[in-house]
Amino acid sequence: MSALHQLELPPAAVPGTGWRETIERPFRDSSILLLAHDRRKEQLVDLAICYRDILVRHQLIATPTTARVLHDMAGLVPITLSSGLDGNDAEIVDCVQAVRMAAVIFLVDPFTRRAHEPNPGPVLEACGRYDIPLATNIATATAVLNLVSVFDAAERLPVPALREK
């Protein structure tokens, strides 16, 4: 039994439940995919702690190891995709296409990618095709999350009815 299965997480965060079924309808356009190569997971945790107030308002999606780290260190509970050894590159791209993310944060180690880690190429292509903001390092990740925060605030502003004008 994997360490993630031993965690007391809601059913949506347990691998194998199917991410399509667990994403709630109001979150379909405000999901955030969080990915990180092993050498960048610590940076992702730091980012998640700093931007926790923004992240909790969105449905988070991650790979099992990343979900475990985010839960343990930042108290976040993402929906999980397959692990890297189960061929999750295609599942990640499928998720980006089907869910229409608010953003994708994929902290990439440009020098060393292990066999079990997601390939950034297909994710980059899918985000480009569907105009989804993609951050591949900590600087762009903070910029993207600040932008998501601005969009969140704008959605909460009252909009006057057009008929009144």
N, C-alpha and C positions, 0 to 999 in steps of 0.2 A: 504494500500500500504506500502510495507516495505521501510526502510530507504535506502536500496541499490537501489531500483527502482527509488527513488527520485534523486539519484546522476546523474550527467551528464557524463555518461561513454559511450564509444564506444559500439556498439551492442555485441561485443564479450564478454564483461564483464557483460552483463545483464543475470541474471539467467533465465533458461528456453530456451535459444537459442541453447543449445546442444553443449557440449564441443567438440565432434567429428568433427562437421562441422566448428568450429571456429579455430581449430589449423591449422596454415598454414603449408604447406608441408615442407619448409626449416627448420621449428622448430621441426619436428617430432622426431629427435634424440637429441634435445637440450632443451627440455622442463624441467622445474623445478617445482615440486609440493611443495607448501608451506602450511603447516598445523601447527596449534598450539592449544593446549587446552587453555581455557580462561585465566588461571593463567600464561600462558607463552606467550600470545600475545604481551605484552610489550617487551619481549626479542626478539621476531621475528621482531618487528618494528625496534628496535635498530640494529639488524643484517642487515635488509633490507636497512637501511640508510647507514650503514658502507660499505656494498657490493653492493650498487645501481649500480655502473658502470658495474659490472659483471651481475647483474640480468637483466638489461635492454636489454642485448644482447640475452636473452632467452625468450621463451614463458612461462609465469608464469601461474600456475593453482592453485586455492585456493577455499576454501568454501566461501560462501557469506559474512559472518562476517569478516573473515580474509581478503578477497579481499577489503572490505570496509575500514578496518583499514590500510591496505597497501596503498590504494589509498589516503586516507586522510593524513596519516602521512609521507609516503615516496614517493608519487607521482607515484607509480607503478600501472599498470592496468592488473591484472590477469584475465584469463578466469575463470568463476565460475562454481563450481559443485553444487549439491543440498545441502540444509541445513541439519544439523544433524537429525532433526525431520522427514525428508523425506527419511530416510534410506540411507544415503550417504556412509556408509562403503563399500557396494558392488560397488557403483559407483566409489569410490576412487580406489579400487582394479582393477576394469575394466579399469580405466584410466591408471593406472600404467602398466597393461598388454598391452593395445592397443597402447599407445603412446611411450613406451620405453624411459623413462625419462633419462635425464643426471644425475639427482639427485632428491632425495626426502628429504625435511627437515620437520620433524614432531616433533616439540618441545612438549614433553609429560610431563604432570604433573603426576609423579609416585604415588602420594598419593591420589589425588582426581580427579576422572573422572566423570563428570556429564553425564546424560543420553543422552543429545543432542550432546556430543562431540564424535569424531571418535574414534574407538577402534584401538589401535596400533598393535594388534596381526595380523590381516589380511594384513595390510600394510607391516609389517615386513616379513611375509611369502612371499608376492608377490615380494618384493625387493630382498629377498634371492633367490627366484626361477629364477629371470631374471637378476641377478648380477647388480642391480642398487644401487649405494651408498645411504645409508640411515643415516641421522643424527637425533638423538632423544634428543640431548641436545645442548646447545650453543657451547660447546667446539668442538664437532664433526661437528657441522654445519659450524663453521669457517674453520675447516680442509677440509671439503667437498667443500666449496665454493672456497677455495684457490686451490684445485685440479682442479675444473672446470675452474678456471682462467688460470691455466697452460695449460690445454687442449685447451682452446680457443686460447691462444698465439701460441701453437704448430701448430694449424690448419692454422694460418695466415702465417707461415713460407713457403718460396718457397721450393718445393721439386724438386731436379734434376731428369730429366727423366732417367729411368733405361737403355734406349737404348744407352745413351751416354757413359755408363761405359763398 
